[in-house]
Structures are given as structure tokens and as C-alpha cells.
Amino acid sequence: MENLRRTVAVVDDDASLRRSLGRLLNAYGFLAEEYASAEDFLARDRNKSIDCLVLDIDLGGMSGIDLQRRLKVEGTTLPVIIITALDAGSVKAEAEKAGCVAYLQKQFSGAALIAAINKALAP
């Protein structure tokens, strides 16, 4: 029987937060794929299907917004949820212009993230 669980990739350079989000996603029935950087995400096995991307902005190398733009240029229609500790309206506007479906400031609640993912995955 085919596994109907949706896969959510989490890209964040904070290993503790990545693990926490992975556990949260699994508890809500999602399969979680964790990546420490935008570059790691780009190097992933492209045969693995990703349904939604939870993406930090400040990743140390390529930024989350740059990754989002690159995916868009490549024609990827993957819904992106931005998570960030940055508190600047200009950053939020830039992320929304790049096409994110939700923008959550850290320390967001687990419920807010799950609601954003469910909204992003709704038909």
C-alpha cells in the first residue's frame, strides 16, 4: 500500500531546532526531511518527493530567500514557509515577494507551523 503521508523538508542551520521541528512534524503525521543548509537541500536525492519546505532565512551560506528564488527560477512550485528570528518588515516583504506562503517569526508555536503547513498543502 502506498504511503500517503506528506513530506516536509526543514532547512535550518540550528540542529536542535531542526530535530524539534522534525519530531513535531512526525507527531502530526508528516514525514520530515532535515537539512542543515540550502546547499544540503539542493544536493538531496531529487527522486525523494518533497511536498512543502520550511525554510530559515539566515543559514550561514546561501540564504533561505536565495534558495526560494533559485527554486522558483528552476520552475519548482514547492510551497515555502519561512521561519526566522529576524524582526524586520523589509525581510518579510522580501520573503513574500519571493513567494512564501507563510512567514513565522521564531518563537512561533507548533500549532502555527502545523496550520501553515496544512494551509500550504490544501488543494
N, C-alpha and C positions, 0 to 999 in steps of 0.2 A: 504494500500500500504506500502511496506517495505521501511524504511528509508535507503537511500543509502549513507548518509554522513559517512565519515570515522572518527573514534575516535582516538584522540591523547591524551595521558596522559603526563602531565607535572609534573615532580618531582623536586621541588626546595624548599629550606627552606626559601627563601625570599618571603613573602606573596605578596608584591607589584608586584614583577616580575611575580609571578605565575598568579596573576589576569590580568596583562597586556598581558601576553602570551595567556591566556585563551580568552581574548577579541579579540586579533589578530587572533587566530585560528578560532573563531566563525565568524569573519568578512570575512574570506576566505572560509567559508562553512564547516569547520570541527567541530565536537563535541569535546569539551575539557573536560577532567577529570583532576582535580588538586589534587596533593598530596604533603604534607609538608615534607615527609621523605621517605626513602626507605622502612622503616618498615610499614608506612601507605600504600604504594603501595602494599606490599606483603600481607597486611591484607584486601585488597579490595575484593569486591564480584567478585569471579572468573567467574561468569556467564556473567559479563559485558565484551563484546569484546573490546579489545584494538588493534588498527592497527599499531600504532607507538608510541615510547616512547622518549620524550625529557627529558633529564636527566642531572642534575647538578652533578658535581663530589663531591664537598665539602658540605655534607648535615648535618654534626654535629654528626650523629650516623654512621650507615653503609654508606660507601661511594658509590657514583654512579657507580664507576668501580666495586666495590664488588657486587653491585646489578646486574650489567650487567653480571658478571661472574656467579653469582648464577642462573640467568635466563637461561643462556647458558647450565649450568650443568643440569638443570631441563628439558632441551630439547626445551625451548622456542625459536622460530625463529623470535621473535618480532624485527623489525628494531629499532636501538637505535641511537639517535642523542645526542651527548654530548655537553652541554653548560657549560662554565666555565670562571671564572675570572683569573684562574691560567695561567701563561705565562711561561710554561716550556716544552721544547721539549720532555723530558722524560715522562711527563704526557700524552702528545698527543700520543706518541708511545705506552704507556701502554693501553690507551683507544682504539687505533686502533688494537692492538694485541688482546684485548678482543672482538673486532668485531664491533665497532661502524661504522655506515655508513657515518657519518659526525661529524666533530669536530669544534664547533664555539666558538670563544672567545668573552666574553661579552665586550663590547657593540657591538654586531652583529646587523645587520639591520633586520627588519621584513622580507624584501624580501629574504634575505639569508636564514632565517629559513624556510620560505614557500617553497623556491626552494629545500632545503634539504629534507623537508618532502615529497614533490611531487616526488623527485628522489627516496626516500626510499619506497614509495608506488607504484611506477611504476611496471607494470607486468614484 
